[in-house]
Every structure is written in structure tokens, then in C-alpha cells.
């Protein structure tokens, strides 16, 4: 367990707020930063958010504008939410209790165990450890929100209102595998890979539905 899990998973959060105004105009703004390590090594997230609200009141007209922007970068474990052996939590369950990942300071896994004269256990713990050390999986998400509300008082008993909202979201998933690693040998050229995975989406919403959605995929290999 010591190879895969931290003894603790601390987090830090900081927030700055400002508010004020008059009887006609009021505002509220906040900025927040959150950093948290995951229980498993190589997991964690950093999140930045900013929000501001503005309200104005006139003799006949009232309006409000609310905006929010957020960015989250998440470092994920291998085979997240699955029982595959690359998942460190699954590996701790599958690995034999007497398995020793290192021999003379060298990590012995399925890809190099033949050079050590053969190893007779399944090396499921060592294989997961090798993946943890030589690959990465990061998910970046950018979100934005804009909403407005407008009210016009025609007379004492009649008024007109208008509401509009926009919601933007972009997800970006990136995987890497180091040259010479088991995962890297499976890539074209057998020397590593950086891959941008679908769904990498950009979407924009308004009250009538989805406006745009874009998805792309790209990969870079070391040759």
C-alpha cells in the first residue's frame, strides 16, 4: 500500500471576496483557489473559480448580471473507475502479499522480468506501479456561465421581463506514456506517446439548447 497511497491527502483553499454598492447599484465578487492531493499518488486537482454579480435598480428598470468562470486541472489515476490491474486500488487487491516490486533497486514488471531469469508471480502490483511512474492522465476543464435578468415596470400593474443565460464548458483529456515504458512500447514507434483524447469538447448552451459542440483528437509520438 505504501507504494500506491499517501498517508494523508491534504488540501488548501483560499478565497477572496468583495461586495458593496449603493441603494441603486450593488455588486459581489469572489475568487477561490482549491488544491487537493488524492489518496493515491499521482492524483489530485487544482481549481480556480471567479464569480461576480451586479444588480442595478432604477425608477422603472431593474437588471442583474451574474458571471462565473472556473478552471479545474485534475490528475487521474490509471484506469479510473475500473477494476483493471493498472488501477492502483485494484492492484492492491490483486497483487500477491509476498510480491516484491524491486530487485536490487530495479522495478521488475512484466516487460522486463525475463531479464531477471523469470519471475513466477503475476507481477500485478509491479505492473501497476510501473504504469503509475511512467504514464500520466490529466483532465482539464474550463467552464463559464453568464446570466442576465431585465425587468421594466410599464405602470403600477404591468411590467415586462427578459431572462437570458449562456453556459460554456470545455473538457480536455491528455494522456502521456514515457519512452521505454510498457505503455510507451505499445505506441507507434514504440517510444512513448502524448495523446489528446475525445471527448475533448467545447460546448455553448443557451435557454433554447446546445449551440455548438466541437470534438478533436490528436497524438504526438516520440521517434
FIKOLZA-1660 file (N, C-alpha, C; in steps of 0.1 Angstrom, whole numbers, plus 5000, padded with zeros to 4 digits):
% residues 223
   i   px   py   pz ch aa at
   1 5008 4988 5000  A  X  N
   1 5000 5000 5000  A  X CA
   1 5008 5013 5000  A  X  C
   2 5020 5012 5006  A  X  N
   2 5029 5024 5007  A  X CA
   2 5033 5029 4993  A  X  C
   3 5034 5019 4984  A  X  N
   3 5038 5023 4970  A  X CA
   3 5028 5031 4963  A  X  C
   4 5015 5029 4967  A  X  N
   4 5004 5035 4959  A  X CA
   4 4996 5046 4966  A  X  C
   5 4996 5046 4979  A  X  N
   5 4988 5055 4987  A  X CA
   5 4996 5064 4996  A  X  C
   6 4991 5076 4997  A  X  N
   6 4997 5086 5007  A  X CA
   6 4991 5083 5021  A  X  C
   7 4999 5087 5031  A  X  N
   7 4994 5086 5044  A  X CA
   7 4983 5096 5047  A  X  C
   8 4983 5107 5040  A  X  N
   8 4972 5117 5041  A  X CA
   8 4970 5124 5028  A  X  C
   9 4959 5131 5027  A  X  N
   9 4956 5138 5014  A  X CA
   9 4952 5152 5018  A  X  C
  10 4962 5161 5021  A  X  N
  10 4958 5174 5025  A  X CA
  10 4953 5183 5013  A  X  C
  11 4945 5193 5017  A  X  N
  11 4940 5203 5007  A  X CA
  11 4942 5217 5013  A  X  C
  12 4943 5226 5004  A  X  N
  12 4944 5240 5007  A  X CA
  12 4933 5248 5000  A  X  C
  13 4927 5257 5006  A  X  N
  13 4917 5265 4999  A  X CA
  13 4918 5280 5004  A  X  C
  14 4917 5289 4994  A  X  N
  14 4919 5303 4997  A  X CA
  14 4907 5310 4989  A  X  C
  15 4901 5320 4996  A  X  N
  15 4890 5327 4990  A  X CA
  15 4891 5342 4993  A  X  C
  16 4889 5350 4983  A  X  N
  16 4889 5365 4985  A  X CA
  16 4875 5370 4979  A  X  C
  17 4869 5378 4987  A  X  N
  17 4856 5383 4984  A  X CA
  17 4855 5398 4985  A  X  C
  18 4847 5405 4977  A  X  N
  18 4845 5419 4978  A  X CA
  18 4830 5422 4975  A  X  C
  19 4824 5431 4982  A  X  N
  19 4810 5435 4980  A  X CA
  19 4808 5449 4984  A  X  C
  20 4798 5455 4978  A  X  N
  20 4795 5469 4982  A  X CA
  20 4784 5475 4972  A  X  C
  21 4783 5488 4972  A  X  N
  21 4774 5494 4963  A  X CA
  21 4766 5505 4970  A  X  C
  22 4755 5509 4964  A  X  N
  22 4746 5519 4969  A  X CA
  22 4732 5514 4969  A  X  C
  23 4722 5522 4972  A  X  N
  23 4709 5517 4972  A  X CA
  23 4704 5515 4958  A  X  C
  24 4711 5520 4948  A  X  N
  24 4708 5518 4934  A  X CA
  24 4716 5507 4927  A  X  C
  25 4728 5505 4931  A  X  N
  25 4737 5495 4925  A  X CA
  25 4744 5487 4935  A  X  C
  26 4744 5474 4934  A  X  N
  26 4751 5465 4943  A  X CA
  26 4759 5455 4936  A  X  C
  27 4771 5451 4941  A  X  N
  27 4779 5441 4935  A  X CA
  27 4785 5431 4945  A  X  C
  28 4788 5420 4940  A  X  N
  28 4795 5410 4949  A  X CA
  28 4805 5402 4939  A  X  C
  29 4817 5401 4944  A  X  N
  29 4827 5393 4936  A  X CA
  29 4835 5384 4945  A  X  C
  30 4839 5373 4940  A  X  N
  30 4847 5363 4948  A  X CA
  30 4857 5356 4939  A  X  C
  31 4868 5353 4944  A  X  N
  31 4878 5345 4937  A  X CA
  31 4883 5334 4947  A  X  C
  32 4884 5322 4942  A  X  N
  32 4887 5310 4950  A  X CA
  32 4897 5301 4944  A  X  C
  33 4906 5296 4952  A  X  N
  33 4916 5286 4947  A  X CA
  33 4916 5274 4957  A  X  C
  34 4915 5262 4951  A  X  N
  34 4915 5250 4959  A  X CA
  34 4925 5240 4953  A  X  C
  35 4934 5235 4962  A  X  N
  35 4943 5225 4958  A  X CA
  35 4942 5213 4967  A  X  C
  36 4940 5201 4961  A  X  N
  36 4939 5189 4969  A  X CA
  36 4946 5177 4963  A  X  C
  37 4954 5170 4972  A  X  N
  37 4960 5158 4968  A  X CA
  37 4950 5146 4969  A  X  C
  38 4951 5137 4960  A  X  N
  38 4943 5125 4961  A  X CA
  38 4949 5115 4971  A  X  C
  39 4941 5105 4975  A  X  N
  39 4946 5094 4984  A  X CA
  39 4957 5087 4977  A  X  C
  40 4956 5084 4964  A  X  N
  40 4966 5077 4956  A  X CA
  40 4976 5086 4951  A  X  C
  41 4989 5082 4950  A  X  N
  41 4999 5090 4944  A  X CA
  41 4995 5093 4929  A  X  C
  42 4999 5104 4924  A  X  N
  42 4997 5109 4911  A  X CA
  42 4982 5113 4909  A  X  C
  43 4975 5116 4919  A  X  N
  43 4961 5120 4918  A  X CA
  43 4960 5133 4926  A  X  C
  44 4951 5142 4921  A  X  N
  44 4949 5154 4928  A  X CA
  44 4942 5164 4918  A  X  C
  45 4939 5176 4923  A  X  N
  45 4933 5186 4915  A  X CA
  45 4936 5200 4920  A  X  C
  46 4936 5209 4910  A  X  N
  46 4937 5224 4913  A  X CA
  46 4925 5230 4906  A  X  C
  47 4918 5239 4914  A  X  N
  47 4906 5245 4908  A  X CA
  47 4907 5260 4911  A  X  C
  48 4904 5268 4901  A  X  N
  48 4903 5282 4902  A  X CA
  48 4889 5287 4898  A  X  C
  49 4883 5295 4906  A  X  N
  49 4870 5300 4902  A  X CA
  49 4869 5315 4905  A  X  C
  50 4861 5322 4897  A  X  N
  50 4858 5336 4899  A  X CA
  50 4844 5338 4896  A  X  C
  51 4837 5346 4904  A  X  N
  51 4823 5349 4903  A  X CA
  51 4821 5364 4906  A  X  C
  52 4812 5370 4898  A  X  N
  52 4808 5384 4901  A  X CA
  52 4793 5385 4898  A  X  C
  53 4786 5392 4907  A  X  N
  53 4772 5396 4905  A  X CA
  53 4770 5411 4906  A  X  C
  54 4761 5416 4897  A  X  N
  54 4758 5430 4896  A  X CA
  54 4743 5432 4896  A  X  C
  55 4738 5440 4904  A  X  N
  55 4723 5443 4904  A  X CA
  55 4722 5459 4904  A  X  C
  56 4713 5463 4896  A  X  N
  56 4710 5478 4895  A  X CA
  56 4695 5480 4895  A  X  C
  57 4691 5490 4902  A  X  N
  57 4677 5494 4903  A  X CA
  57 4675 5508 4899  A  X  C
  58 4666 5510 4889  A  X  N
  58 4662 5524 4885  A  X CA
  58 4648 5527 4888  A  X  C
  59 4643 5538 4884  A  X  N
  59 4629 5541 4887  A  X CA
  59 4619 5531 4880  A  X  C
  60 4622 5528 4868  A  X  N
  60 4614 5518 4861  A  X CA
  60 4621 5505 4856  A  X  C
  61 4634 5506 4856  A  X  N
  61 4642 5495 4851  A  X CA
  61 4650 5488 4862  A  X  C
  62 4650 5475 4862  A  X  N
  62 4659 5467 4871  A  X CA
  62 4666 5457 4862  A  X  C
  63 4679 5455 4865  A  X  N
  63 4686 5444 4858  A  X CA
  63 4697 5439 4867  A  X  C
  64 4701 5426 4864  A  X  N
  64 4711 5419 4871  A  X CA
  64 4719 5411 4861  A  X  C
  65 4732 5410 4864  A  X  N
  65 4742 5402 4856  A  X CA
  65 4750 5393 4865  A  X  C
  66 4750 5381 4862  A  X  N
  66 4758 5371 4870  A  X CA
  66 4767 5364 4861  A  X  C
  67 4780 5364 4865  A  X  N
  67 4790 5357 4857  A  X CA
  67 4798 5348 4866  A  X  C
  68 4803 5337 4860  A  X  N
  68 4812 5328 4868  A  X CA
  68 4821 5321 4858  A  X  C
  69 4834 5320 4862  A  X  N
  69 4844 5313 4853  A  X CA
  69 4851 5303 4863  A  X  C
  70 4854 5291 4858  A  X  N
  70 4861 5281 4866  A  X CA
  70 4870 5273 4857  A  X  C
  71 4882 5270 4863  A  X  N
  71 4891 5261 4856  A  X CA
  71 4896 5250 4866  A  X  C
  72 4895 5238 4862  A  X  N
  72 4899 5227 4871  A  X CA
  72 4909 5218 4863  A  X  C
  73 4920 5215 4869  A  X  N
  73 4930 5206 4864  A  X CA
  73 4931 5194 4873  A  X  C
  74 4927 5182 4868  A  X  N
  74 4927 5170 4876  A  X CA
  74 4937 5160 4871  A  X  C
  75 4945 5155 4880  A  X  N
  75 4955 5144 4877  A  X CA
  75 4948 5131 4881  A  X  C
  76 4946 5122 4872  A  X  N
  76 4938 5110 4874  A  X CA
  76 4947 5098 4875  A  X  C
  77 4943 5088 4882  A  X  N
  77 4950 5075 4883  A  X CA
  77 4947 5067 4870  A  X  C
  78 4955 5057 4868  A  X  N
  78 4953 5048 4856  A  X CA
  78 4940 5040 4858  A  X  C
  79 4933 5038 4847  A  X  N
  79 4921 5030 4847  A  X CA
  79 4911 5035 4857  A  X  C
  80 4909 5048 4858  A  X  N
  80 4900 5054 4868  A  X CA
  80 4886 5047 4867  A  X  C
  81 4880 5044 4879  A  X  N
  81 4867 5039 4880  A  X CA
  81 4865 5025 4873  A  X  C
  82 4876 5017 4873  A  X  N
  82 4875 5004 4867  A  X CA
  82 4883 4994 4876  A  X  C
  83 4882 4981 4873  A  X  N
  83 4889 4971 4881  A  X CA
  83 4901 4965 4874  A  X  C
  84 4906 4972 4864  A  X  N
  84 4918 4968 4856  A  X CA
  84 4930 4969 4865  A  X  C
  85 4940 4960 4862  A  X  N
  85 4951 4959 4871  A  X CA
  85 4960 4972 4871  A  X  C
  86 4958 4980 4861  A  X  N
  86 4966 4993 4861  A  X CA
  86 4960 5003 4872  A  X  C
  87 4948 5001 4876  A  X  N
  87 4943 5009 4887  A  X CA
  87 4950 5005 4900  A  X  C
  88 4956 5015 4907  A  X  N
  88 4964 5011 4919  A  X CA
  88 4955 5005 4930  A  X  C
  89 4943 5009 4931  A  X  N
  89 4934 5003 4941  A  X CA
  89 4931 4989 4938  A  X  C
  90 4929 4986 4925  A  X  N
  90 4926 4972 4921  A  X CA
  90 4939 4964 4923  A  X  C
  91 4951 4970 4920  A  X  N
  91 4963 4963 4921  A  X CA
  91 4966 4959 4935  A  X  C
  92 4963 4967 4945  A  X  N
  92 4965 4963 4959  A  X CA
  92 4957 4951 4963  A  X  C
  93 4945 4950 4956  A  X  N
  93 4937 4938 4959  A  X CA
  93 4942 4926 4952  A  X  C
  94 4946 4927 4939  A  X  N
  94 4950 4916 4931  A  X CA
  94 4964 4911 4934  A  X  C
  95 4973 4920 4938  A  X  N
  95 4987 4916 4940  A  X CA
  95 4989 4906 4951  A  X  C
  96 4998 4897 4949  A  X  N
  96 5001 4887 4960  A  X CA
  96 5008 4894 4971  A  X  C
  97 5005 4890 4984  A  X  N
  97 5011 4897 4995  A  X CA
  97 5026 4896 4996  A  X  C
  98 5032 4885 4990  A  X  N
  98 5047 4884 4991  A  X CA
  98 5054 4890 4979  A  X  C
  99 5047 4896 4970  A  X  N
  99 5053 4902 4958  A  X CA
  99 5062 4914 4962  A  X  C
 100 5074 4913 4958  A  X  N
 100 5084 4924 4960  A  X CA
 100 5087 4931 4947  A  X  C
 101 5082 4944 4945  A  X  N
 101 5083 4950 4932  A  X CA
 101 5098 4953 4928  A  X  C
 102 5107 4955 4937  A  X  N
 102 5120 4958 4933  A  X CA
 102 5130 4947 4936  A  X  C
 103 5139 4945 4927  A  X  N
 103 5150 4936 4929  A  X CA
 103 5163 4943 4926  A  X  C
 104 5172 4944 4937  A  X  N
 104 5184 4952 4936  A  X CA
 104 5182 4966 4931  A  X  C
 105 5170 4972 4936  A  X  N
 105 5167 4986 4933  A  X CA
 105 5161 4988 4919  A  X  C
 106 5158 4977 4912  A  X  N
 106 5152 4978 4899  A  X CA
 106 5138 4973 4900  A  X  C
 107 5128 4981 4894  A  X  N
 107 5114 4977 4894  A  X CA
 107 5113 4965 4884  A  X  C
 108 5108 4954 4888  A  X  N
 108 5107 4942 4880  A  X CA
 108 5092 4941 4876  A  X  C
 109 5089 4942 4863  A  X  N
 109 5075 4941 4859  A  X CA
 109 5074 4932 4847  A  X  C
 110 5062 4930 4841  A  X  N
 110 5060 4921 4831  A  X CA
 110 5069 4924 4819  A  X  C
 111 5072 4936 4816  A  X  N
 111 5080 4940 4805  A  X CA
 111 5095 4937 4806  A  X  C
 112 5100 4935 4818  A  X  N
 112 5115 4932 4819  A  X CA
 112 5118 4920 4828  A  X  C
 113 5108 4913 4832  A  X  N
 113 5111 4902 4842  A  X CA
 113 5119 4891 4836  A  X  C
 114 5119 4889 4822  A  X  N
 114 5126 4879 4816  A  X CA
 114 5141 4881 4818  A  X  C
 115 5146 4894 4818  A  X  N
 115 5160 4897 4820  A  X CA
 115 5165 4893 4834  A  X  C
 116 5156 4891 4843  A  X  N
 116 5159 4887 4857  A  X CA
 116 5158 4872 4859  A  X  C
 117 5157 4864 4847  A  X  N
 117 5156 4850 4848  A  X CA
 117 5142 4845 4850  A  X  C
 118 5133 4854 4849  A  X  N
 118 5119 4850 4850  A  X CA
 118 5114 4852 4864  A  X  C
 119 5102 4856 4866  A  X  N
 119 5096 4858 4879  A  X CA
 119 5083 4850 4879  A  X  C
 120 5080 4843 4889  A  X  N
 120 5069 4833 4888  A  X CA
 120 5056 4838 4894  A  X  C
 121 5056 4850 4899  A  X  N
 121 5043 4855 4902  A  X CA
 121 5037 4864 4891  A  X  C
 122 5025 4869 4893  A  X  N
 122 5019 4877 4882  A  X CA
 122 5024 4891 4880  A  X  C
 123 5031 4896 4890  A  X  N
 123 5036 4910 4890  A  X CA
 123 5025 4920 4888  A  X  C
 124 5013 4918 4893  A  X  N
 124 5002 4927 4891  A  X CA
 124 5005 4940 4899  A  X  C
 125 5011 4939 4910  A  X  N
 125 5014 4951 4918  A  X CA
 125 5025 4959 4911  A  X  C
 126 5036 4952 4906  A  X  N
 126 5047 4959 4900  A  X CA
 126 5042 4965 4886  A  X  C
 127 5033 4958 4879  A  X  N
 127 5029 4964 4866  A  X CA
 127 5021 4977 4869  A  X  C
 128 5013 4977 4879  A  X  N
 128 5005 4989 4882  A  X CA
 128 5015 5000 4887  A  X  C
 129 5025 4997 4894  A  X  N
 129 5035 5007 4899  A  X CA
 129 5042 5012 4887  A  X  C
 130 5046 5004 4878  A  X  N
 130 5053 5009 4866  A  X CA
 130 5044 5018 4858  A  X  C
 131 5032 5015 4857  A  X  N
 131 5023 5025 4849  A  X CA
 131 5021 5038 4857  A  X  C
 132 5021 5037 4870  A  X  N
 132 5020 5050 4878  A  X CA
 132 5032 5058 4876  A  X  C
 133 5043 5052 4875  A  X  N
 133 5056 5060 4874  A  X CA
 133 5059 5065 4860  A  X  C
 134 5053 5059 4850  A  X  N
 134 5057 5062 4836  A  X CA
 134 5046 5068 4827  A  X  C
 135 5034 5069 4833  A  X  N
 135 5023 5075 4825  A  X CA
 135 5017 5086 4832  A  X  C
 136 5008 5094 4826  A  X  N
 136 5000 5104 4832  A  X CA
 136 4987 5105 4825  A  X  C
 137 4977 5110 4832  A  X  N
 137 4964 5111 4827  A  X CA
 137 4958 5124 4834  A  X  C
 138 4956 5134 4826  A  X  N
 138 4952 5147 4831  A  X CA
 138 4939 5152 4824  A  X  C
 139 4930 5157 4831  A  X  N
 139 4917 5162 4826  A  X CA
 139 4916 5177 4830  A  X  C
 140 4916 5186 4820  A  X  N
 140 4914 5200 4822  A  X CA
 140 4900 5204 4818  A  X  C
 141 4894 5211 4826  A  X  N
 141 4880 5216 4823  A  X CA
 141 4879 5231 4826  A  X  C
 142 4874 5238 4816  A  X  N
 142 4871 5252 4816  A  X CA
 142 4856 5254 4815  A  X  C
 143 4850 5262 4825  A  X  N
 143 4836 5264 4825  A  X CA
 143 4833 5279 4826  A  X  C
 144 4823 5283 4820  A  X  N
 144 4819 5297 4821  A  X CA
 144 4803 5298 4821  A  X  C
 145 4798 5308 4828  A  X  N
 145 4784 5310 4830  A  X CA
 145 4781 5325 4829  A  X  C
 146 4771 5328 4821  A  X  N
 146 4766 5342 4821  A  X CA
 146 4751 5342 4821  A  X  C
 147 4745 5349 4830  A  X  N
 147 4730 5350 4831  A  X CA
 147 4727 5365 4833  A  X  C
 148 4716 5369 4827  A  X  N
 148 4711 5383 4829  A  X CA
 148 4696 5382 4831  A  X  C
 149 4691 5392 4838  A  X  N
 149 4677 5394 4840  A  X CA
 149 4673 5409 4839  A  X  C
 150 4663 5411 4832  A  X  N
 150 4659 5425 4829  A  X CA
 150 4644 5427 4832  A  X  C
 151 4640 5437 4839  A  X  N
 151 4626 5439 4843  A  X CA
 151 4623 5454 4841  A  X  C
 152 4612 5457 4833  A  X  N
 152 4608 5471 4830  A  X CA
 152 4594 5472 4835  A  X  C
 153 4592 5482 4844  A  X  N
 153 4579 5485 4850  A  X CA
 153 4572 5495 4841  A  X  C
 154 4562 5490 4834  A  X  N
 154 4554 5498 4825  A  X CA
 154 4545 5508 4833  A  X  C
 155 4538 5503 4842  A  X  N
 155 4529 5511 4851  A  X CA
 155 4528 5503 4864  A  X  C
 156 4519 5507 4873  A  X  N
 156 4517 5501 4886  A  X CA
 156 4513 5487 4886  A  X  C
 157 4507 5482 4875  A  X  N
 157 4502 5469 4875  A  X CA
 157 4507 5460 4863  A  X  C
 158 4516 5466 4855  A  X  N
 158 4521 5459 4843  A  X CA
 158 4537 5460 4842  A  X  C
 159 4543 5450 4840  A  X  N
 159 4558 5450 4838  A  X CA
 159 4562 5439 4828  A  X  C
 160 4573 5441 4822  A  X  N
 160 4579 5431 4812  A  X CA
 160 4592 5426 4817  A  X  C
 161 4595 5414 4815  A  X  N
 161 4608 5408 4819  A  X CA
 161 4614 5400 4808  A  X  C
 162 4628 5399 4809  A  X  N
 162 4635 5392 4799  A  X CA
 162 4647 5385 4807  A  X  C
 163 4649 5372 4804  A  X  N
 163 4660 5364 4810  A  X CA
 163 4668 5357 4799  A  X  C
 164 4681 5357 4801  A  X  N
 164 4690 5350 4792  A  X CA
 164 4701 5344 4799  A  X  C
 165 4705 5332 4795  A  X  N
 165 4717 5326 4801  A  X CA
 165 4725 5318 4791  A  X  C
 166 4738 5319 4793  A  X  N
 166 4748 5311 4784  A  X CA
 166 4757 5303 4793  A  X  C
 167 4759 5291 4789  A  X  N
 167 4768 5281 4797  A  X CA
 167 4778 5275 4787  A  X  C
 168 4791 5278 4790  A  X  N
 168 4802 5272 4782  A  X CA
 168 4810 5262 4790  A  X  C
 169 4813 5251 4783  A  X  N
 169 4821 5241 4790  A  X CA
 169 4831 5235 4780  A  X  C
 170 4843 5233 4784  A  X  N
 170 4853 5227 4776  A  X CA
 170 4861 5216 4784  A  X  C
 171 4862 5204 4779  A  X  N
 171 4869 5193 4786  A  X CA
 171 4881 5189 4777  A  X  C
 172 4892 5187 4783  A  X  N
 172 4904 5184 4776  A  X CA
 172 4911 5173 4784  A  X  C
 173 4912 5161 4777  A  X  N
 173 4918 5149 4784  A  X CA
 173 4932 5146 4777  A  X  C
 174 4942 5145 4785  A  X  N
 174 4956 5143 4779  A  X CA
 174 4962 5131 4786  A  X  C
 175 4967 5121 4778  A  X  N
 175 4975 5110 4784  A  X CA
 175 4989 5110 4778  A  X  C
 176 4998 5106 4786  A  X  N
 176 5012 5105 4782  A  X CA
 176 5018 5092 4786  A  X  C
 177 5027 5087 4779  A  X  N
 177 5034 5074 4783  A  X CA
 177 5049 5077 4779  A  X  C
 178 5058 5074 4789  A  X  N
 178 5072 5077 4787  A  X CA
 178 5078 5067 4777  A  X  C
 179 5088 5072 4770  A  X  N
 179 5096 5063 4761  A  X CA
 179 5102 5052 4769  A  X  C
 180 5102 5039 4764  A  X  N
 180 5108 5028 4770  A  X CA
 180 5099 5021 4780  A  X  C
 181 5087 5027 4784  A  X  N
 181 5078 5021 4793  A  X CA
 181 5070 5010 4785  A  X  C
 182 5063 5002 4793  A  X  N
 182 5054 4992 4787  A  X CA
 182 5043 4999 4778  A  X  C
 183 5037 5010 4784  A  X  N
 183 5027 5017 4777  A  X CA
 183 5033 5024 4765  A  X  C
 184 5045 5030 4766  A  X  N
 184 5052 5036 4755  A  X CA
 184 5055 5027 4744  A  X  C
 185 5059 5015 4747  A  X  N
 185 5062 5005 4737  A  X CA
 185 5050 5001 4728  A  X  C
 186 5038 5003 4734  A  X  N
 186 5026 5000 4726  A  X CA
 186 5022 5011 4717  A  X  C
 187 5029 5023 4718  A  X  N
 187 5026 5034 4709  A  X CA
 187 5033 5033 4696  A  X  C
 188 5028 5040 4685  A  X  N
 188 5035 5039 4673  A  X CA
 188 5050 5044 4674  A  X  C
 189 5059 5036 4669  A  X  N
 189 5073 5039 4671  A  X CA
 189 5079 5033 4683  A  X  C
 190 5070 5028 4692  A  X  N
 190 5074 5021 4704  A  X CA
 190 5083 5030 4714  A  X  C
 191 5081 5043 4713  A  X  N
 191 5090 5051 4721  A  X CA
 191 5082 5062 4729  A  X  C
 192 5070 5059 4732  A  X  N
 192 5062 5069 4740  A  X CA
 192 5051 5076 4732  A  X  C
 193 5043 5083 4740  A  X  N
 193 5032 5089 4733  A  X CA
 193 5026 5100 4742  A  X  C
 194 5021 5111 4735  A  X  N
 194 5013 5121 4742  A  X CA
 194 5000 5121 4733  A  X  C
 195 4989 5119 4740  A  X  N
 195 4976 5118 4733  A  X CA
 195 4966 5127 4739  A  X  C
 196 4958 5134 4730  A  X  N
 196 4947 5142 4734  A  X CA
 196 4935 5135 4730  A  X  C
 197 4927 5131 4740  A  X  N
 197 4916 5121 4738  A  X CA
 197 4903 5128 4736  A  X  C
 198 4894 5122 4728  A  X  N
 198 4880 5125 4728  A  X CA
 198 4873 5117 4740  A  X  C
 199 4864 5123 4747  A  X  N
 199 4858 5135 4743  A  X CA
 199 4865 5148 4748  A  X  C
 200 4871 5155 4739  A  X  N
 200 4876 5168 4742  A  X CA
 200 4866 5178 4736  A  X  C
 201 4857 5183 4743  A  X  N
 201 4846 5190 4738  A  X CA
 201 4845 5205 4742  A  X  C
 202 4840 5213 4734  A  X  N
 202 4837 5227 4737  A  X CA
 202 4822 5228 4734  A  X  C
 203 4815 5233 4743  A  X  N
 203 4800 5234 4741  A  X CA
 203 4795 5248 4747  A  X  C
 204 4785 5253 4740  A  X  N
 204 4779 5265 4744  A  X CA
 204 4764 5263 4745  A  X  C
 205 4758 5267 4756  A  X  N
 205 4743 5265 4758  A  X CA
 205 4736 5278 4760  A  X  C
 206 4724 5278 4755  A  X  N
 206 4715 5289 4759  A  X CA
 206 4701 5283 4762  A  X  C
 207 4691 5291 4766  A  X  N
 207 4679 5285 4770  A  X CA
 207 4672 5277 4760  A  X  C
 208 4675 5279 4747  A  X  N
 208 4669 5271 4737  A  X CA
 208 4677 5258 4733  A  X  C
 209 4688 5256 4740  A  X  N
 209 4695 5243 4737  A  X CA
 209 4710 5246 4734  A  X  C
 210 4716 5235 4729  A  X  N
 210 4730 5235 4726  A  X CA
 210 4733 5243 4713  A  X  C
 211 4743 5252 4714  A  X  N
 211 4746 5260 4702  A  X CA
 211 4757 5253 4694  A  X  C
 212 4768 5250 4701  A  X  N
 212 4780 5244 4693  A  X CA
 212 4786 5233 4702  A  X  C
 213 4792 5223 4695  A  X  N
 213 4800 5213 4702  A  X CA
 213 4811 5209 4692  A  X  C
 214 4823 5208 4697  A  X  N
 214 4835 5205 4690  A  X CA
 214 4842 5194 4697  A  X  C
 215 4847 5185 4689  A  X  N
 215 4855 5174 4695  A  X CA
 215 4867 5171 4686  A  X  C
 216 4878 5169 4692  A  X  N
 216 4890 5167 4684  A  X CA
 216 4899 5156 4690  A  X  C
 217 4908 5151 4683  A  X  N
 217 4917 5140 4688  A  X CA
 217 4930 5142 4681  A  X  C
 218 4941 5142 4689  A  X  N
 218 4954 5143 4683  A  X CA
 218 4964 5135 4692  A  X  C
 219 4975 5132 4686  A  X  N
 219 4985 5124 4693  A  X CA
 219 4999 5128 4688  A  X  C
 220 5009 5127 4697  A  X  N
 220 5023 5130 4694  A  X CA
 220 5031 5118 4699  A  X  C
 221 5039 5112 4690  A  X  N
 221 5047 5101 4694  A  X CA
 221 5062 5105 4694  A  X  C
 222 5070 5100 4703  A  X  N
 222 5085 5102 4702  A  X CA
 222 5091 5092 4693  A  X  C
 223 5099 5097 4684  A  X  N
 223 5105 5087 4674  A  X CA
 223 5120 5088 4675  A  X  C
% end
